[in-house]
Amino acid sequence: MRTTPPTSDEIDVWIAVLRDHGHLHCAESGPDRSWTVQRTPSSTPHTLHHPVLALDYIAEILRDVRLGAEDGVR
């Protein structure tokens, strides 16, 4: 469990890594520590207005990736 809130720079790095590994179709930084992300070309874009919301979204993607990897092993 985290004891400190995420920083905007940390979220930028996480989003870049997820995008580079193909887990995000599109991601853009916006003003005032916000990010607009889209998981697939046909999915609805989400605007994340705070680093904590962004980290929750990132954790959701990582859970999906982990579950997908586990399904491939079975």
MODELLER restraints for C-alpha pairs under 7 A, 6 or more apart:
rsr = mdl.restraints
at = mdl.atoms
rsr.add(forms.Gaussian(group=physical.xy_distance, feature=features.Distance(at['CA:5:A'], at['CA:52:A']), mean=6.66, stdev=0.5))
rsr.add(forms.Gaussian(group=physical.xy_distance, feature=features.Distance(at['CA:6:A'], at['CA:51:A']), mean=5.87, stdev=0.5))
rsr.add(forms.Gaussian(group=physical.xy_distance, feature=features.Distance(at['CA:6:A'], at['CA:52:A']), mean=6.34, stdev=0.5))
rsr.add(forms.Gaussian(group=physical.xy_distance, feature=features.Distance(at['CA:7:A'], at['CA:51:A']), mean=6.35, stdev=0.5))
rsr.add(forms.Gaussian(group=physical.xy_distance, feature=features.Distance(at['CA:8:A'], at['CA:33:A']), mean=6.27, stdev=0.5))
rsr.add(forms.Gaussian(group=physical.xy_distance, feature=features.Distance(at['CA:8:A'], at['CA:51:A']), mean=5.96, stdev=0.5))
rsr.add(forms.Gaussian(group=physical.xy_distance, feature=features.Distance(at['CA:11:A'], at['CA:51:A']), mean=6.49, stdev=0.5))
rsr.add(forms.Gaussian(group=physical.xy_distance, feature=features.Distance(at['CA:11:A'], at['CA:54:A']), mean=6.83, stdev=0.5))
rsr.add(forms.Gaussian(group=physical.xy_distance, feature=features.Distance(at['CA:11:A'], at['CA:55:A']), mean=6.79, stdev=0.5))
rsr.add(forms.Gaussian(group=physical.xy_distance, feature=features.Distance(at['CA:18:A'], at['CA:24:A']), mean=5.81, stdev=0.5))
rsr.add(forms.Gaussian(group=physical.xy_distance, feature=features.Distance(at['CA:19:A'], at['CA:25:A']), mean=6.44, stdev=0.5))
rsr.add(forms.Gaussian(group=physical.xy_distance, feature=features.Distance(at['CA:19:A'], at['CA:26:A']), mean=6.97, stdev=0.5))
rsr.add(forms.Gaussian(group=physical.xy_distance, feature=features.Distance(at['CA:23:A'], at['CA:39:A']), mean=6.54, stdev=0.5))
rsr.add(forms.Gaussian(group=physical.xy_distance, feature=features.Distance(at['CA:24:A'], at['CA:38:A']), mean=6.07, stdev=0.5))
rsr.add(forms.Gaussian(group=physical.xy_distance, feature=features.Distance(at['CA:24:A'], at['CA:39:A']), mean=4.36, stdev=0.5))
rsr.add(forms.Gaussian(group=physical.xy_distance, feature=features.Distance(at['CA:24:A'], at['CA:40:A']), mean=6.53, stdev=0.5))
rsr.add(forms.Gaussian(group=physical.xy_distance, feature=features.Distance(at['CA:25:A'], at['CA:38:A']), mean=5.60, stdev=0.5))
rsr.add(forms.Gaussian(group=physical.xy_distance, feature=features.Distance(at['CA:25:A'], at['CA:39:A']), mean=5.02, stdev=0.5))
rsr.add(forms.Gaussian(group=physical.xy_distance, feature=features.Distance(at['CA:25:A'], at['CA:40:A']), mean=4.97, stdev=0.5))
rsr.add(forms.Gaussian(group=physical.xy_distance, feature=features.Distance(at['CA:25:A'], at['CA:41:A']), mean=6.08, stdev=0.5))
rsr.add(forms.Gaussian(group=physical.xy_distance, feature=features.Distance(at['CA:26:A'], at['CA:37:A']), mean=5.65, stdev=0.5))
rsr.add(forms.Gaussian(group=physical.xy_distance, feature=features.Distance(at['CA:26:A'], at['CA:38:A']), mean=5.08, stdev=0.5))
rsr.add(forms.Gaussian(group=physical.xy_distance, feature=features.Distance(at['CA:26:A'], at['CA:39:A']), mean=6.83, stdev=0.5))
rsr.add(forms.Gaussian(group=physical.xy_distance, feature=features.Distance(at['CA:27:A'], at['CA:35:A']), mean=6.90, stdev=0.5))
rsr.add(forms.Gaussian(group=physical.xy_distance, feature=features.Distance(at['CA:27:A'], at['CA:36:A']), mean=5.60, stdev=0.5))
rsr.add(forms.Gaussian(group=physical.xy_distance, feature=features.Distance(at['CA:27:A'], at['CA:37:A']), mean=4.30, stdev=0.5))
rsr.add(forms.Gaussian(group=physical.xy_distance, feature=features.Distance(at['CA:27:A'], at['CA:38:A']), mean=6.35, stdev=0.5))
rsr.add(forms.Gaussian(group=physical.xy_distance, feature=features.Distance(at['CA:28:A'], at['CA:35:A']), mean=5.60, stdev=0.5))
rsr.add(forms.Gaussian(group=physical.xy_distance, feature=features.Distance(at['CA:28:A'], at['CA:36:A']), mean=5.26, stdev=0.5))
rsr.add(forms.Gaussian(group=physical.xy_distance, feature=features.Distance(at['CA:28:A'], at['CA:37:A']), mean=6.53, stdev=0.5))
rsr.add(forms.Gaussian(group=physical.xy_distance, feature=features.Distance(at['CA:29:A'], at['CA:35:A']), mean=4.47, stdev=0.5))
rsr.add(forms.Gaussian(group=physical.xy_distance, feature=features.Distance(at['CA:29:A'], at['CA:36:A']), mean=6.49, stdev=0.5))
rsr.add(forms.Gaussian(group=physical.xy_distance, feature=features.Distance(at['CA:33:A'], at['CA:49:A']), mean=6.50, stdev=0.5))
rsr.add(forms.Gaussian(group=physical.xy_distance, feature=features.Distance(at['CA:33:A'], at['CA:50:A']), mean=6.02, stdev=0.5))
rsr.add(forms.Gaussian(group=physical.xy_distance, feature=features.Distance(at['CA:33:A'], at['CA:51:A']), mean=6.94, stdev=0.5))
rsr.add(forms.Gaussian(group=physical.xy_distance, feature=features.Distance(at['CA:34:A'], at['CA:47:A']), mean=6.82, stdev=0.5))
rsr.add(forms.Gaussian(group=physical.xy_distance, feature=features.Distance(at['CA:34:A'], at['CA:48:A']), mean=5.41, stdev=0.5))
rsr.add(forms.Gaussian(group=physical.xy_distance, feature=features.Distance(at['CA:34:A'], at['CA:49:A']), mean=4.37, stdev=0.5))
rsr.add(forms.Gaussian(group=physical.xy_distance, feature=features.Distance(at['CA:34:A'], at['CA:50:A']), mean=5.87, stdev=0.5))
rsr.add(forms.Gaussian(group=physical.xy_distance, feature=features.Distance(at['CA:35:A'], at['CA:47:A']), mean=5.58, stdev=0.5))
rsr.add(forms.Gaussian(group=physical.xy_distance, feature=features.Distance(at['CA:35:A'], at['CA:48:A']), mean=5.14, stdev=0.5))
rsr.add(forms.Gaussian(group=physical.xy_distance, feature=features.Distance(at['CA:35:A'], at['CA:49:A']), mean=6.66, stdev=0.5))
rsr.add(forms.Gaussian(group=physical.xy_distance, feature=features.Distance(at['CA:36:A'], at['CA:45:A']), mean=6.41, stdev=0.5))
rsr.add(forms.Gaussian(group=physical.xy_distance, feature=features.Distance(at['CA:36:A'], at['CA:46:A']), mean=5.47, stdev=0.5))
rsr.add(forms.Gaussian(group=physical.xy_distance, feature=features.Distance(at['CA:36:A'], at['CA:47:A']), mean=4.24, stdev=0.5))
rsr.add(forms.Gaussian(group=physical.xy_distance, feature=features.Distance(at['CA:36:A'], at['CA:48:A']), mean=6.19, stdev=0.5))
rsr.add(forms.Gaussian(group=physical.xy_distance, feature=features.Distance(at['CA:37:A'], at['CA:45:A']), mean=5.48, stdev=0.5))
rsr.add(forms.Gaussian(group=physical.xy_distance, feature=features.Distance(at['CA:37:A'], at['CA:46:A']), mean=5.35, stdev=0.5))
rsr.add(forms.Gaussian(group=physical.xy_distance, feature=features.Distance(at['CA:37:A'], at['CA:47:A']), mean=6.44, stdev=0.5))
rsr.add(forms.Gaussian(group=physical.xy_distance, feature=features.Distance(at['CA:38:A'], at['CA:44:A']), mean=6.38, stdev=0.5))
rsr.add(forms.Gaussian(group=physical.xy_distance, feature=features.Distance(at['CA:38:A'], at['CA:45:A']), mean=4.51, stdev=0.5))
rsr.add(forms.Gaussian(group=physical.xy_distance, feature=features.Distance(at['CA:38:A'], at['CA:46:A']), mean=6.36, stdev=0.5))
rsr.add(forms.Gaussian(group=physical.xy_distance, feature=features.Distance(at['CA:48:A'], at['CA:54:A']), mean=5.49, stdev=0.5))
